[in-house]
């Protein structure tokens, strides 16, 4: 993989950006407000416009364990107020991929993968016991630019999230299930469950420590993929722009026979646009 690889360049830029910005002057009210924004980033159905960029690197892919993959997930989150009681939250995942040698003679592919679009209907107020929740449909769109970057299937199913936030802690779980219903008949059907339990802690100085799994189960092939992710991030202000920057590691507890193994890397950058 040469230094001209745009994903490698992007990772270097994000690493450099993790160097703390010069703090802007702010009173205690501003600091408390920004701390609350940092906590909202741990809430998948927060009424906050944001654009997370998540760059992952995984290795030891393929039967010979000599493949590698850079995956940049562009994940815009846009909330809409439906009425006094309900929000609609749009969460999109657009993958940009560069992968090499994922199986013998596969070569290198660079392009976009399939979009996953989730829509959550979520009450504006937590329950009496403090729980926050949302539910709705999830769609799989075959937008992949290469046969090896796409399922070439249309899919749909349900998605839901439930969480609770208190004293800096956020704990919850997000889940969805996708079934394919159309697409290339020569490609394998999609029948997959995604489970993401998560736990984060946000400090008064806007540092967030997070651990989660992004487990998926392929019912067609009866295979689990289970990466454990540990990440540290901090909300900063660059001029008038609020940005959360972070990084961490991931470890594959389980994956298909030709899937990733061992340790990987993750870098994150989230642009916030509070109203």
Secondary structure, DSSP 4 states (H G I P E B T S, - for coil): --TT-HHHHHHHHHHHHTSPPPPPP--HHHHHHHHHHHHHTT-TT-S-EEEEEEEEEEEEETTTT-EEEEEEEEEEEEEEE-SSSEEEEEEEEEEEEEEE-SSTT--EEEEE--EEEEEEEEESS--TTSEEEEEEEEEEE---SSGGG---EEEEEEEEEEEEEETTEEEEEEEEEEEEEEE-TTSPPPEEEEEEEEEEEE-TTSEEEEEEE-EEEETTTTEEEEEEEEEEEEEEEETTEEEEEEEEEEEEEE--TTS--SEEEEEEEEEEE--
